[in-house]
Amino acid sequence: METPDRCYLSALPAEIISHLFTSLPALVDVLNFAATCSRHQQIWQQNANWIYRQVGPRSIECPPYARVFLADQGGPHPKATLTARDVVQLVRNAAAAERSVNLFDQKFVACLQTRAYLRSRHHQFFGPPPTQLSPSERHRLTRAIYQLSGLVLLHPDARENRMASLKLKDVMAIIELANGYDDIYEVLMTVKAEPLLLETIAFRLHDFRDRIVAELLHDPHRIRGFPPEMGWRGCISLWDTFYEDFKEMVTVTGKGRVHAPIDEVWYDTSDEDAMD
């Protein structure tokens, strides 16, 4: 007599069950399916890296940066094979990053449409105020959250090396996130970030910013930044409205309109692709 709780799928060949895993829309669904019976759990454990490679890109926002952050937590190298435990941690990190983005949306965007804000004389956002973060803005913010959170976790020497390896585009975006929004440490849920440490990171990144500007843009006296009348009191790297202004600030010097070698200061990501 058949038991009522028998899992008929578990009788299928392992290859078919593995492909069923890869057809699921998100890694959370993969983990839930793996928990349905011991055989599914075994197949998941044995094929976790392959399944992640199929499902991860449509489930994890900014996967290359998520992998670097996982390594900063003590996980495997970003190019190494993942275990099932590693994937679980990636899912947890992604959920924390998404909560951070949603909190940012509530704290710094939703308020822009309130009557109190619209009537106030102290405007935080200059330009057409957004109603919510767009998909490309969420992508940029997620990327910056992973990068800043990784810097917080690193040992000071490793942090210096990481900062020295950043493109000017990232340097500017992380400075703005770390030091440009009030009480941002309350939003960063991927790590516990003290305000003083965030200020220290932003201050040190200013040095790297100035070095890049001097060496690549040949304009050592130019301070890279926008006045508080643009964006969120001068923070423009995140916002679609100021995307072209930000790209010009990063890639073009003011004096003589000198263009830096683009791959030394800038790189394109899916958020930029979505705007073309």
Secondary structure as the mmCIF struct_conf table of DSSP 4:
data_model
#
loop_
_struct_conf.conf_type_id
_struct_conf.id
_struct_conf.beg_label_comp_id
_struct_conf.beg_label_asym_id
_struct_conf.beg_label_seq_id
_struct_conf.end_label_comp_id
_struct_conf.end_label_asym_id
_struct_conf.end_label_seq_id
TURN_TY1_P TURN_TY1_P1 PRO A 4 ASP A 5
HELX_RH_3T_P HELX_RH_3T_P1 TYR A 8 ALA A 11
BEND BEND1 LEU A 12 LEU A 12
HELX_RH_AL_P HELX_RH_AL_P1 ALA A 14 THR A 22
TURN_TY1_P TURN_TY1_P2 SER A 23 SER A 23
BEND BEND2 LEU A 24 ALA A 26
HELX_RH_AL_P HELX_RH_AL_P2 LEU A 27 ALA A 34
TURN_TY1_P TURN_TY1_P3 ALA A 35 THR A 36
HELX_RH_AL_P HELX_RH_AL_P3 SER A 38 VAL A 55
HELX_RH_3T_P HELX_RH_3T_P2 GLY A 56 ARG A 58
TURN_TY1_P TURN_TY1_P4 SER A 59 SER A 59
BEND BEND3 ILE A 60 CYS A 62
HELX_RH_AL_P HELX_RH_AL_P4 PRO A 63 ASP A 72
TURN_TY1_P TURN_TY1_P5 GLN A 73 GLY A 74
TURN_TY1_P TURN_TY1_P6 PRO A 78 LYS A 79
BEND BEND4 ALA A 80 ALA A 80
HELX_LH_PP_P HELX_LH_PP_P1 THR A 81 THR A 83
HELX_RH_AL_P HELX_RH_AL_P5 ALA A 84 PHE A 104
HELX_RH_PI_P HELX_RH_PI_P1 ASP A 105 VAL A 109
HELX_RH_3T_P HELX_RH_3T_P3 ALA A 110 GLN A 113
BEND BEND5 THR A 114 THR A 114
HELX_RH_AL_P HELX_RH_AL_P6 ARG A 115 ARG A 119
BEND BEND6 ARG A 121 ARG A 121
BEND BEND7 GLN A 124 GLN A 124
STRN STRN1 PHE A 125 PHE A 126
BEND BEND8 GLY A 127 PRO A 128
HELX_LH_PP_P HELX_LH_PP_P2 PRO A 129 PRO A 130
BEND BEND9 THR A 131 GLN A 132
HELX_RH_AL_P HELX_RH_AL_P7 PRO A 135 LEU A 153
BEND BEND10 LEU A 154 LEU A 154
HELX_RH_AL_P HELX_RH_AL_P8 PRO A 156 SER A 165
HELX_RH_AL_P HELX_RH_AL_P9 LEU A 168 ASN A 179
BEND BEND11 GLY A 180 TYR A 181
TURN_TY1_P TURN_TY1_P7 ASP A 182 ASP A 183
HELX_RH_3T_P HELX_RH_3T_P4 ILE A 184 GLU A 186
TURN_TY1_P TURN_TY1_P8 VAL A 187 VAL A 187
BEND BEND12 THR A 190 VAL A 191
HELX_RH_AL_P HELX_RH_AL_P10 PRO A 195 LEU A 216
BEND BEND13 LEU A 217 HIS A 218
TURN_TY1_P TURN_TY1_P9 PRO A 220 HIS A 221
TURN_TY1_P TURN_TY1_P10 PRO A 228 GLU A 229
BEND BEND14 MET A 230 MET A 230
STRN STRN2 GLY A 231 TRP A 232
TURN_TY1_P TURN_TY1_P11 ARG A 233 GLY A 234
STRN STRN3 CYS A 235 CYS A 235
BEND BEND15 SER A 237 LEU A 238
HELX_RH_3T_P HELX_RH_3T_P5 ASP A 240 PHE A 242
HELX_RH_AL_P HELX_RH_AL_P11 TYR A 243 THR A 251
STRN STRN4 VAL A 252 VAL A 252
BEND BEND16 GLY A 254 LYS A 255
TURN_TY1_P TURN_TY1_P12 GLY A 256 ARG A 257
HELX_LH_PP_P HELX_LH_PP_P3 VAL A 258 VAL A 258
STRN STRN5 HIS A 259 HIS A 259
HELX_LH_PP_P HELX_LH_PP_P4 ALA A 260 PRO A 261
HELX_RH_AL_P HELX_RH_AL_P12 ILE A 262 VAL A 265
HELX_RH_AL_P HELX_RH_AL_P13 SER A 270 MET A 275
#
